[in-house]
Amino acid sequence: MSVTNTLASQSKITKKNLVKEIADHLHMSQSDVEKVLDSFIDITSDHLQQRHDVRLTGFGIFSTRDRKASTARNPATGAEIHVQASVVPTFRPGSQLREKINPATVG
């Protein structure tokens, strides 16, 4: 399904603009689309917090990764800073998304 981008002149799409574009494309109210998008964000975040992958076939995989503790430097003072270990969210694009973004290089 191809969507005509009514916001083609923008280099970034905000949540508000995404809601409007989806609502226009599906002929739904913006408030209904916003509820769906908020639910998607909440449910995806909850699964990631539980360290479960969220797979959207063709689009990509949202997952988490462990980041080790490290030492960094404050660029202003040069002082060493201890950076604690953490869990970070990641996204790996699916083949259909990669093809749509860059059709000439995907085999």
N, C-alpha and C positions, 0 to 999 in steps of 0.2 A: 504494500500500500504506500503510495507516494503522497506526501503532504506538501502543498504549495506553501512555501515559507513567506508569510505575510510580513515577517520581521527580518527579511533578508539583509537589510542595511545595517543591522546590529551585529557587533562582534561577540556580544555576550547575551544570553537569554536569562532573564531573571525568572523566579518562580511565578511572579504575577504575569509576566508575558507568556510563559509556558502554559499556564492555566487558560489564558485568553485564547491562545492558538489552538489548544486541544478542544476547548469549548466551541470555538468557531468550526473546527473540522468535524466534530461529532454532533453539532447542533444541540448542545447541552448547555445548561446554565453554568456560569463560571463558579457559582457556589457549590454545585454538585461536583464539578471537576476538582475543585480545591479540596473537597472532602475526600475524594478518591486519592488524590495525590498525597494529602496529609496521612491518610491511612497507609499508603504504600511506604512512605518514609518511616512512619512509626513501626510498622511491622518489620520492614527490612532492618531498621536499627535494632529492634528487639532480638531478631535472629542473629545479627552480627555480634551483639553483646553476649549472646550465649555461645558464640564461636561457631555458628552454623553458616555454611555458604548459602547464598541466594543466587540461584541459577535462572537466568532468563534466556532460554535457548535462542541462539542467533544474535542476541544483543550482548550478553556478557555475564560474568560471574562477579558478584560482590563477595568478598571474603575478608578475613583478618590475618594478620601476620604479627609475629613477635618481633619487637625491636629490642636489641640488646642494650644494656646500659653502656654509656660511653663517656668520654671526657671531651669537652669542647672548649673553645676559647671565646671570651668576650672580645669582640673586635675593637671596642673602644678602649678597653683597659689592658687587654692581653691576659687577663686573669683566667685561670682554668675554672671550668664549671662542670660539675657532675650532672650528667643527663641520665635520669632514671630509665630503667627498662619500661617498655609500654607495649600495648597492643594497638596496632594501627589498621584502619580499614584500607582495603585495596580493591581495585577493579581491573579485571582482565577482559578486554573486549572480545566478543564472539566473532566468528567468521563473517556472518552477514553484515555486521556493523563495520568491520574492517573493509569489506568489499565496497560498501556504500561510500565510505569516506575516501578510499583510495583504490578505485577499481582497476587501475592499470598495473599495480604491483602485487596484487593478491593472486596466487596461482591457483 
